[in-house]
Amino acid sequence: MKKHLLLLSVVLFSIGTFAQDTITGWTFPVNSGPDSLNANLGTTQNKSYDIRFEWESKMDTTVNTIFFYDEGGNYAAETNGWDNGADTKFWSCKFKAENYKDFKVSSKQKSETGFPGPRDFKLQWRLSKDTVFTDIPNSVLTLTYDYANGTLSNLPVPVTGQGSSSIYIRWIMTSNTDVDGGTVAPTGRSIIDDILVTGTSTLGTDEIIYTNRVKFFPVNGSRQYQVESTVPMASLTITDIQGKNIYSEKNPGMNASFNIDNASNGLYLITIKFTDTDKPYVRKFTVQ
């Protein structure tokens, strides 16, 4: 029965998320280096963009140093300097997604114990050609010292008419109250992690191409997986949601088989690059 439930879980999860492509994302797999704040998920173009801490008065400018919060080898972005920041200070990311719609964002936030940061946040979006941010519905957060109250999962973002413009999403503090109920001090720290933005292609080609091109499934409900492609694959990679490499293979051809018996239960990404196109196949799947 357990094996059948595992197979059903993977199938249902794949159906529910198949049309969503990963546009951009941050899991902060490393804590140093010139690209450590850049997106590590999504399209090649968007991986050149970084996460920022900004002020309203200094739009699109990094105004404070971001450092890393170590959660036992898994990292998150962290910074202080949130004092007197109500409606002016925020985390920010940007990306481009010209031929996409139905955007969704996931993220998680908290404050570090001993350094009470801002309690109240909401999410907003705008295009680079605009000057005003728009609230994202149902995005109000009341943070604590853990991620329980600060987690968003597949929250719809009503982006329209972006064309080739950059899209900005920000997590803006909405009061000067810290997570302890006091006033945010200059030493108060805010932490953000596991940012993921997905969207659906408006071209209608990716789903057709990849539906016909790739089959990805567990073998007999086990943790042995099979990938079959109608064109040669240049590479195949499995990573967890933090960006840690679980399995990789170069030039697997048109068939690949791999085992992830040692993987913990949770969410994973499969990324396949092909020999005939620069755009990778990226899909989420769950292991239970």
N, C-alpha and C positions, 0 to 999 in steps of 0.2 A: 504493500500500500504506500509506503514512504517513497519508493522509487517512482510510482505513478504520480504522486503529489508533486515531486520535484519536477517531473516532465511537464505537468500541467502548469506549474508556476512559471516555468521558463516560457512556455508557449503563450500563456495569457499576458505575461509582461511584454513579450515581444510584439504581440498584436496591439497592445495598448500604446506602445511608444514607437511603433515602426515608422510612422510618417514624420516623426520629429527628428531633425538633424541637430547635432551639436554645433552651435554657432561659435561659442566661446566658453571658457571656464577656467577657474583657478582652484587648484587643490594644494598649491605650494609644496611640491615634493622635495625641494631643497631650500636651505636657509642662507645661501650666499651666492655670489656671482652676479654678473650684469643682467642676466635674464630671470633672476629668482622671483621678481615681481611681475613678470610677464605671464600672460595666459599660457597654460600648458595643455589646454584642451581646445578643440574647435578647428576652424579653417586656418590654413597657413598664414593668410593675411592678418587674421585677428590675433595670432600668437605674438605679434610684434607690439601689442598694446599692453600697458601695465595697469595695475590697480593703484588708485591714488587716494590720499587724504587731502581734501581741499577746503577752501573757504569760498563763500558766495562772492566775496569782493575780489577774489583772485581766480576767476573762472578758468578752468583747464590748466591750472598751474599747481604743481606739487609744492605745498607750503610746510610740510613737516616730514621728518624722517620716519619711514615705516620700518619697523624691525619685526622679528619673528618670535612667536610664542611656541615653545616646544611642548608638544603633548606626547611625550614618550617616543620621539622619533618621527612623529607626524607634525607638520608645522602649520601655523595659521599666521595671517598678517595681523599686526598689532601696532597701535600708536597711542601716544598721550597728546596733551595739548587741546583737549575738548572744552576747556573752561570758557564760559560766556559764548557758547556756540549754538544756542537755540536758533533754529531756522537758517543757520549760516554755515555750519561745518558738516562735512559728509564724506563718506566713502564714495568713490566714483569709478566706473569702468566705461569704456567705449568699445564699439565694434561696428562692423559693416555687414549688412545682410540684404543686398539689393533685391534679390528675388525670393524673399521669404515672407511669411505671414504667420499668424497664430503663435506669437512668441510667448515663451514661458521662462520664468526665472526661479531658481532655487538658491538658497544660501543659508548660513547659520551664523549667529552673532552671540556674543556674551561679553562679560567684563572679567578681568583677572582678579582673583581673590587678593584682597589687601590693597588694591588700586581701583576703587569704585569709579567706573566710567559712566557715560550717559545711559540713562534707563530707557528713554523714549525715542523711537525711530519710526520713520515711514519711508516707503520707496516711491521714487518719481522717475519719469523718463522725459527725454526731449530729443530732438534732432539737432544736428550741428547748425542747420540753417535757422533754427529757432533760438530765442533768447529766454524763453520761459519754460520751466519744468511743469509737467502735469502729474498729479497724484496717480499712483497705481492703486486701483480699488483693492480693499481687503489686505493692505500691506502694513497696517499699524502693528508695531512690536513693542512689548514691554520687557526689557532685558533683565537678566539676573546674572548670577555667577556661573550658570551652566547654559547649555544650548537649548534646554527644553522649551523656553518661551521665545527663543530667538530664531527658530527654524522655519523657513518657508520651503514648500515643495511644489514645484510646477505651478507657480502663481502666474495666471495670465497677465501679459503686458500688452495693452491696446495700442501697439505701434502701427501706424498707417502712413502711407505716402512717403516712405523714407528714400526711395530711389537709391542713388549712390551716396547719399548723406550718411555721416556717422550717426550712430544711435548711442545715446548716453543713458545709463541707469545709475541712480545714486541712492544711497542709504543715508538720509539726512536726520540729524537729531532734532527733536521737536520741543524739547524743554531743557532747562539747565539742571534738572533733577538727576542725581546719580542713583545707582542701583540700590543704595542703602536708604534712599529717601532724603539725603542731604543735597548739597549743591556741588556740582561737578568741579573738582579742583584741577589745576594744571597737570597734576600727576595722574589723574584718572585715565584708565586705559580701556580702549575698546578693541575687541578681537572680532575678525571676520574670516570665514573659511568656507570651503566647498561651494563656491559660486559656479552656477551652471546656467547658461542661456541656450535654449533650444528653439527651433522654428520649423515650419513646414514649407517646403519648396512650392513656389507658385508656378514653376515651369511644368510641373507634372511629369518630368522625365525621370528624376532620380528614383522615385518609387517603382516605376515601370522597369527601369534598367536594373535596379538592385533586386527587385522581386524575381526577375527572370535570371539574374546573374548569380546570386548567392543564395545558398541554402546553409543554414547554421542551426545545429540541433544536438541535443545530448543523445548518447547512445544507450538505449535500454534504461533510460531514466537515471543513469549513473553520472559521475563527474568526468567521464570520457566524452569529448565533444568532437563532432565531425563538421568540417566546412567543405562545401563543394561549390566550385565556381565554373562558369562557362568560358571564362578567359583566364589566362595565367595571373596568379597573384604574385606581386613583387615582395610583399611582406605581410605578416600577420602578427598582431600584438594583443595581448590581454593585460589590462591594467585594472587595479582597484580604483575606487573613487578618489583616493588620495594621490593617484598617479603612479603608484608603485607597480613596477613591471612584474607580472605573474608568469607570463609565458611569451616568447617571441620566436619567430622563425623567418628566415630570409628565403625568398624564392621558393615557396612551397609548391609552386605549380598550380594545378587545378583542383587538388585535393589535399586536405590537411586533417590530421587527427592529433588531438592533444588531451592530456589528463591534468586536472587541477585538484587532485585529491587532497592536497595540503592547504587549499584555499579555505578561508573562514567563510561562514555564511554572510551574504551581503550583496551589494551592488557592484557590478563590474562592467567594463567597456571592452568591446572587441573592435579593433581598428584594422582594416584591410586596405592595403594599397595595391593597385593594379598596374600592369605593364602598359596599358593603353590610355590612362587618364591620370591627371594629377589629383583629382578629387577622391579622397578616401571614403570608404564605407565605414561609418562609425555607428554602433548601436549599443544600447544598454541591455544587460540581462542580469538576472538575479540567481544566486545560488543559495539553496536552503538545505 
